[in-house]
């Protein structure tokens, strides 16, 4: 320090924190170096494949370029707010397979970045590198959640009637009837499909979701490959130089592992589809690669979700239906079920595999609002229709009856004190008028 006074002040601060056990020794470790440790010690143990890819992408594209060289101990609430402002003026990074839809980072993307840093700096507190998490309460831009465009039941029937692709037809039925994610559809195996005659007859046909198919970078697979949640890594079809691989893995949350009961029609659709696959196996012989996948390519290999999206896009144009993505069928399913079961959130959550019920209420609040409108209509019929309060009028005001002279004289005669009081009041009023 430049002066003895500043040095003494700092000495007192250090002695105070040492005495209560909160002393943090000075550390010039930068955000970039710290996040390398964070990803290695925390991310590789806690994150799934998709979470690892997205988190490292946020670090590489938006965090390190802006604050990578800032010491972690230099952060406070103000520097975090300044960082958020810089993010609002940052252009999104384009991917090879997807162009950014906005000129600058959206509030939702900024929220993801801050959430990641909040988690990282919480570990810094735990590791005693900093005393307080500066990302606990930042000022974030307001995120406005726009309801996703979806098809209604009639539109989905029209699309299914126009669908000539057997693989897409099965996938669409699974998405809508079972509320499945596309990765869950592509990772579904026949050993988890129960469509025997006795099950269908008893309305007890069901599927069990305990796997999903994803595409991941090779580097991510190598880093996370020793974990037991990765069940199989598929070899590439075209070139070994491809930087990504299809991976069959366990779901990221326990709530995603679930049993879903099938409508009878879907059970028969799956049975017919299985017969088609068996015929294909016999035709191709050893050329058929059997991975027991329900939705697979003609040779048995896993189907990429991009194949599903491409086929779905063609069907949408052929049928002349509104522009939506394949994932919207899951939202259509959830919407349809909420209407059928009159807002039974727990039953719907059991099919969708959402981790929290409030995730459904947040996304599908407009559906619940429609049911609340019905509640108001029922309340009107059950309560107000009995006595129409709109025709009820307040009681009429009573007219002033005036003074009864006879009663007044009788009261004065019976009470001399009342007569004297009235006389005194009249005399006082007379004197006031004379003055």
N, C-alpha and C positions, 0 to 999 in steps of 0.2 A: 504494500500500500504506500501511497505517496506521503501520507502524514501519519504521525504517531497516533493521532486521534482516531483515524479510520482503522488503523491496525488494532487499537484497543477495543473499538466497537466490535470488530470481527472476532477478536479473542473472546469477548463476553458471549457472543452468539454461539461460538463453538463450544465453550464450556457449558453453556445452558443446554444445548442439544446432547452433549455427551453425558450430562448428568441424568437426563430423562430417557436416554437410550434411543434418541432419534437422529443422531449425528450421521450425516452422509458425507463421506470423504469426496473431495473434488475429483471430477472425472471428465476428461475431454472426449469421451467416446462419441462419435458422430451417429446420427440417425441411421445412415447407411450401414455402418459396422454393427450397430445394435440390432437392426432388423435381420441381418444375416444370422446372428445368434438366435434371435427370436424364432425365425423360420426353422432353424435346425433343431432347437431344443423343444419348441412348442408345436409349431405347425406340422412337422413331420409325424408327430405323435397324435395330434388331435384332429387334423383335417382329413377329409376324404379327398378323392382325386379331383373332383370338380372344384371343391373349395380351395385346394392347394393351387390349382392352375389359376383361378380367378384372383386369389390373394397375392400370389407372386406377380401376377400381371399388374395389379394396382400398384404394388411397390415399385416395380420396374418402370412403369409408364408415368406415374403421377406423383409418387412420394419422393423417391430418390432424386429426380430431376429438379425438384423445387426446394426440398429441405434436407436432402441427403447429407450435406456437409455441415449442418448445424449440430452443435453438441446437444445431447439429450437433456443435459441439465440447464440449458439456456431457455427451455420452453416454460411458458406460463400461460395463463388464460388469454392474455393480450396477443401473444405471438401465435397462438392457435387460431384466434379470430382473424388475424392477418393472413394466415395460411388458407383459411376458408375463403377469404376474399380473392386470393390468388387463384384458387381452384375454380371459382365462378367465372374467371376470365381465361381459363385454360381450354384449349380445343381438344376434343377426344381423339384418341389414337385409332386409326383405321386398321382393321384386320383384313387379311387377304380374302376371307370368305364373307365378310360383312362390313358394309360401310356405315359410319356413324350417321344417325338420323338427325342430330342437332349440331349447331355450330359450336356450342360450348357444353361443358359437362353439365348434366342435368342435376337438379337437387337430389334425386334418388342416388345417382352415382357418387356425389359428394358425401352423402350420408353413409354409403358403404365404406368409403375411404376413411372417414372419421371413426366409424365403428371398428374397423380393423386396427387403427392406431390406438383407440381406447383400450382394446384388448392387449396390444403390444406394450403400451406404457403401464398397464396394470401389472404385467410381468416385470417391468422395470422396477416398480414399487416393491414387488415381492422379492426381487433379487437385490433390493436395497441400493439400487443405482440412483434413484430419485426418491424424494420424500412424499410427493403427492402427484396424482395423475392429472396433468393439465387438460386432458381430453374428456374429462368427466361431464362438463356442462358447457359446450361451445355454442355459439350463436350460429345456427344453421339456416340456410334458405328454406322456405316453406315448401314442402312437397305436396303436390296436389295429385291424388290418385284418381286417374280417369278410368271409369268402368270399361272393361275389355269388351270389344264387339264380339258377339257370339251368334250362333245360329239357334233358332228355336227348333222345336221338335219337328214341325212340318218341313223346315229346310233340311234337317238331317235325313228325314225320310226321302225327300227328293234327291239328295246326294247319294244315298244308298241305292236308290232305284237306278240312278245313272251310272253307278260304279261297275266297271267291267274287270277291274284288277282284283283278283281274289285275295292277295296279300293285304292290300289296302282295305278291302271290305271287312276282313276279319279284324284288322287293327282299329278301324273306325267303330265297330260294334263294341270292342273291348274298352275303348276310350270313353264312349258315351254310356254304356250300360254299367260299367264297373268303375268309372271315374279314375282311370289309370293314367299315369304319366307315360310319355312315349318311351322312355328308357325302361319302364316296368313292363310295357307291352313287348318290347324287343328282347327283354331278358326272361320272359316267361317260358318255362319248360313244361313238357307234357307230363312229367311226373308230379307236377303240382296242379294238374287239371283233373277234376273228379266229375266225370259225366257218364257214369254207368247208368243202366236202365232204371235200377231201383232208386238211385239218387234223383234222377229227373222226374220220375213218377211221384216222388215224395216232396218235390220242390226243394230238394236238398243238394242240387248240383252246385259246386263251388270251385274256386281257384285259390291258390295260396301264393302270396307275393313275398318272396324273400331274396330276390335278385333283381338287378337292373343292368342294362347295357349302356356304356358310355364310351366316348372317344376321348383319349387323353394323350398328352405329349409323352414321348419316350423317356425324356429326362425325369418327368414326374413319376412314371411307372418304375423306373430304376431306383428312385429315392424311396418310394413307398412300397416297393415290391415285396419286401419281407413281411409285410403285415398280412394278417389272415383275412382281411376284408376283400382282397383281390383274389377272385376264384379262378379266372382264366384270362390270359392275354392271347388274342387271336393274331395269327400271322397275317401280314398284309396280302392283298390279292395281287396288286400290280407290281409295286416296286418296294424293295427292302429299304430304299433311301427315304421313304415316307417318314416324316417326323412324328406321326401319330399312330396309335393302335386302338382297335376296339377292345374293350375290357368288360368282362362280366364280373360284377362285384356285388357285395352286400349293400343294402340301402344304408344311407348315412344316419338315419334315426330309427330308434326302436319302433316308433309309431308307424313307420312305413311298412313294417313287417305285419301282414294282416291277412285274414281270410275274407273273401268276398263271395257272396252267393249270387248265382247266375239266374237270369230269367230263362224259362224253358227254351224259348226260341234261340237264344244265344248258345245254349248248351247243344242244341241240334246243329247249329251253324258250325260250332267247333268240331263236332263229331264228323260232319261231312268234310270239313277242311282236313282233318286228320286222315281220312280215307284218300283224299287227293295227294297228300304228302306220301303216304305209303305207296301209292301207285308210282309216284315220281321216284321213290327209292328203288323200286323194282326195275324201273326203266333205265336209270343211270347206273345201277349196280355199284361197283367200287368207286365210281366217280362221285357218288353222293357222299358228302361229308356230314355225318349225322352228329349234331350237338344237342339233339332233343329239344330244339327251339320250336315254339309254336309258330311264331312269325319269322320266317326265314326266306332266303333266296331259293331259287329253284334247285340249286345244288346243295342246299342245306346250310350254307354259310350264313352267319348273322347279317341282318339287314341294317344298314346305317340309317339313322334318323333323317339324314338328308335325302335318302331315297324315298322315305315316306312323305316328307314335305314336298318333294318334287312331284310325286304322283298325286298328292292331295291338291296341289296347286293346279294341275291339269284338270282334275275332276271339277274343281270349283269353277273354272272357266267354262268347261263343257256344260255344266248344269246351270250356268248363269246365276250363281249365288254370290252374296256379298263376300268381300275379301276378308278372310280370317285365316289364322294359322291352324295347324293340326292340334296344337295344345289347347286351343279354344274349345275343343270338344269336351275336354275335362271340365272346363268352366260351364259349358252347357249342361253337362251331366249334373254337376253340383246344384245349379240353378233349378233344374227340372226336379231333382229329388227334394230340395227344400220346399218346392211348391206341393209335391205329392204328399210329403209327410208333415205339412203345415209348420215348417220351421224347426223340426227335430234336429238340433245341432249335433248331439252326440251320435245319433244313428248315421248322419251324413259324414261326420268326422271319421267314423269307423271305416267307411268306404274310401274316402279321399286320402286318408293317411296323414292329414295335417297334424303337426305336433301339438298345437294348441287350438282350442275352440275359438278363441278370439281372432285367429287368422281367418276363419270362415266368416265371422261377423264383420270383420274389417273389409273383406273383399266382396261379400255378398249382402252388404247392409241394405241395398236397394230392394232385394227380394224380401227381406224381413220387413221392410217398410210397407211393401204391398200387402203383406199379411196383417200389418197393423191397421191399414186402411179397412180391411175386411172386419177387423175387430171393432172399429168405430161404427161400421154399418150394422153389425150384429148388436152393438150396444144401443144404437138408435131403435132397432126393432124390438129388443127385449125390454128396454127401460122406458125410453121417452115415448114410444108409441102407445103405451098404456094410458098415459095422461099427457096430452100434447101441451107442453109447457109454453109453446109459442102463443096459445090462445088464453093463457092465464093472465088476468089483469089484477093490479093491486086493489085492495079494498078501498071504497070511497071514504074521503075524509069526513069526520063528524062535523055538523054545523054548530056554530056557536049558539047555545040556547038563550043567551042573555041573562039578566038578573031577575030573580023571583022576589018582588018587593015584600010579599006576605011572609015568605020564609025569613027575610032579612029582619023585619020588625019583630017576628016571634023570637029570633035569636038574640036581639038586643034586649028584649024584655027578660029573657031567662038569664042573661049574663051582663050584670051591671059593669063588670070590668071591661067587657068588649065595647059597651056603649061609651064609657069614659075614654077608651083608646080612640074610638072613631071620632069623638068630639074633639079630642086634642089634635088629631090629624087634620080635621076640617078647619080648626082655628089657625093652625100653622100655615095651611095652604092659603087662607084668607089674608093673613099678615104678609105672606110673600107676594100676593097679587097687589096689595096696597103699596108696598115698597117699589 
